[in-house]
Structures are given as structure tokens and as C-alpha cells.
Amino acid sequence: MKTLKNELIYFATALMFFTRIPVPVAIPYSSEIMNKSQKYFAWVGLVVGLINAVILYFSSQIFNLEIGIVLMMISSVLLTGAFHEDGFTDMCDSFGGGYGKEKILTIMKDSRVGAYGTIGIILVFALKFLSIQALGTVDVLKTSGIIIMAHTASRFISGTMIYTHRYVTDIDASKSKPLANTPLDTMALMVGFVSILISFMLIPDWRLIFAFILAYLGKMYLGWYFKKHIGGYTGDCLGSVQQVCEVLFYLGTIIVWKFI
């Protein structure tokens, strides 16, 4: 019973950290709890994806597909507080406007959004909208399932960077400070991967493995790029990976539905 209670605390901690979904009970906090909550990051994606999928499906039935997508995107921002989107804009500004590790990290810590960040997030939102629209014109119900899979897979893939790359910025100032330089935790990966399997059960189509692989390749490229320029990752880099991998999952699904 105590073990179950601890796991619920870890899940609630992850939910509170990555979303604005209220948790009805007081949750204790410590760096240890935060570290152990990382196994549920993909599960948070499962929750967020499920809510977004429901909004997409029913609003598209009430209005039309395009309005449904916009309402879903609004709900996603409200649910997460634009947590990952903020990281993406900071990444665009810092790598776009900075040269050298010190300058890049300095810009990344600036809360203001510049031209690179503005242009980047507009393009990402546009790509999300158009890719989901392309999928929705084929089958809205299946697309709702793809939404769940994309949110889950992208958060799982982003979380793996904690194990595969080095944390490089000031720990005291970072959003991801409890997760920095975390040693490989096989059990945490397995717990996170279970959420992937659950999401894939919604649409049992083996071709969608390609979409997952494409998303992971995106993470590998970004990891290489970050390492080349700053030596590793920051909290904003993790948010960027999530956003890019989510879009790549949609694009990968379009490819397999169209050509395979």
C-alpha cells in the first residue's frame, strides 16, 4: 500500500510539474520525489493527449475539423501552460541569435521572446495545424488516437535525453534542475514505455512504428546539434525536443498512411 501511495505521489508530481491540471491533495516535494517522478513524464503526455483528442473529436463534430484543431491547440496550451512551447521559443532565440556556448546560454535565460522564437513557434504551430488537418481529412477518430500517441511518444523521447546527454547549464536557474545528469534508470524507462504501448493499442497499426522512429531520429539530431554547440542539453532543449518530436510523429503518420 505504501508503494502504491509513493507511485501516486510521483505521478501527481509529474502532473503538477508539466501541466496546470489541479491535484486535489497536498503533495510533498523533494528533489528525490522529483527525480523519481520522471518515470511518469510520458504518462502525463498520455493524459494531455487524451484530453486534447476528446476536444478535437467532439468540437470537429460540432463545428468543423479546422475549428476543432484550433480549439485543441488552445486546450493544449492551457493544459500545459505552454511549458514546452516556451522552451522551444527560447531555444530558437538562443541558437538563432547566439554564437558560442556562453552567448547561447545567456540568451536562453532571457525571458523575452525575440524574432527567432516568434518565427519558430508560428511555424511549429502552422505545421501542427496543417499536419493534423491532413490526417483529420482521412479519419477524425483515428487522428484523435494519433494525437494521444504523439503527445505520449514525444514526451517519452524527450525524457530519454536525460539519460543520453549531459546537462550543461546552471542547475539553480533551470526548470529541469532536479533531473540534471540523471543516471540510467531501466525501470523508469520501462514504466514510461508502458504508456507508449497503451497509446499504440488505441490504433493497432504496426506502420506507426515508423512515426515513432522518425520522431526519435529527430531527437538524435537535436541531441547532436545541442552537444555540438553547447555540450549537452538544458531544460529548454528538452521542451524543444518534445515539440519537434510531436510534429515529426504527425508527419511520420502522414507518410505511412499515404505511402505504406
C-alpha positions, -999 to 999 in steps of 0.1 A, spaced: 0 0 0 29 24 8 45 16 -25 13 24 -44 9 57 -24 45 66 -33 39 59 -70 8 81 -70 28 109 -54 54 105 -82 27 106 -108 10 136 -92 43 154 -90 50 149 -127 14 161 -135 19 192 -114 53 199 -129 43 196 -166 6 207 -165 -18 231 -148 -42 203 -140 -51 207 -103 -42 180 -79 -68 179 -51 -44 168 -23 -13 183 -9 18 166 -24 52 166 -6 81 179 -26 118 170 -27 145 165 -53 142 128 -47 105 128 -54 111 149 -85 137 126 -98 115 95 -93 86 112 -110 104 113 -143 91 77 -150 57 93 -154 65 121 -179 52 100 -208 21 92 -187 15 130 -184 16 131 -222 -10 103 -223 -33 124 -201 -28 156 -220 -31 138 -253 -64 121 -242 -79 154 -232 -68 170 -265 -81 141 -285 -116 143 -269 -117 181 -276 -106 176 -312 -131 148 -319 -162 164 -304 -155 200 -314 -149 188 -350 -183 172 -349 -200 203 -336 -182 228 -358 -157 216 -384 -122 200 -385 -103 233 -387 -121 248 -357 -117 216 -338 -79 217 -343 -76 253 -332 -97 246 -301 -75 215 -294 -43 236 -297 -57 262 -273 -66 235 -248 -31 221 -251 -15 254 -243 -39 260 -214 -33 225 -200 4 228 -200 9 265 -195 28 265 -228 57 248 -209 73 231 -239 64 258 -263 82 283 -241 113 261 -242 111 259 -280 110 297 -284 139 301 -260 159 275 -280 151 293 -313 162 326 -299 194 314 -283 207 292 -311 194 316 -338 208 348 -322 238 335 -302 273 324 -312 293 302 -288 282 284 -257 283 313 -233 263 336 -256 237 309 -264 231 301 -227 229 338 -218 202 344 -245 184 312 -234 180 325 -199 164 358 -211 126 356 -206 119 379 -236 109 364 -269 128 376 -300 123 373 -337 137 338 -340 115 325 -312 84 342 -326 90 329 -362 99 294 -349 68 289 -328 45 303 -355 60 278 -380 56 249 -355 20 258 -348 13 261 -385 30 227 -392 10 211 -363 -23 225 -377 -17 215 -413 -4 180 -404 -33 173 -381 -57 187 -408 -42 164 -434 -47 134 -410 -82 145 -400 -95 147 -435 -88 109 -437 -103 99 -404 -110 122 -375 -115 93 -350 -81 77 -359 -65 112 -358 -77 116 -323 -58 84 -314 -28 98 -332 -29 129 -310 -27 107 -279 2 87 -294 21 118 -304 18 135 -270 29 103 -252 57 94 -276 72 129 -278 74 132 -240 89 98 -236 115 105 -263 123 139 -248 128 123 -214 154 99 -228 177 128 -234 182 130 -196 200 97 -199 217 100 -232 231 136 -230 249 158 -204 232 186 -186 251 219 -192 235 249 -177 233 265 -142 214 240 -121 200 266 -97 184 286 -126 170 257 -146 134 244 -150 148 209 -151 173 211 -122 161 180 -103 165 159 -135 200 170 -144 227 144 -151 204 115 -141 220 80 -143 203 55 -165 172 40 -148 159 10 -167 128 7 -145 118 43 -152 122 37 -189 101 6 -187 73 24 -168 74 52 -194 74 28 -223 42 11 -209 24 43 -217 37 41 -253 23 6 -256 -11 17 -242 -13 46 -266 -4 23 -295 -32 -1 -286 -57 26 -295 -47 22 -332 -31 -12 -336 -12 -4 -368 24 -16 -370 32 10 -396 30 37 -369 63 23 -355 78 43 -384 64 75 -370 79 67 -336 113 60 -352 112 93 -372 104 112 -340 133 95 -323 156 103 -352 146 140 -347 157 137 -310 190 122 -321 197 150 -345 187 177 -320 209 160 -293 238 161 -317 232 197 -325 229 207 -289 260 188 -280 280 204 -308 271 240 -298 267 239 -260 280 205 -250 247 189 -239 211 199 -231 192 224 -210 155 224 -198 146 245 -228 163 219 -251 140 192 -236 109 213 -244 122 218 -279 127 181 -284 91 174 -273 77 199 -297 97 187 -327 91 151 -319 53 156 -317 53 173 -351 75 145 -366 51 119 -353 23 136 -372 44 138 -403 55 102 -400 19 91 -397 10 111 -429 39 93 -447 28 58 -436 -9 65 -443 0 78 -478 27 55 -490 29 23 -469 
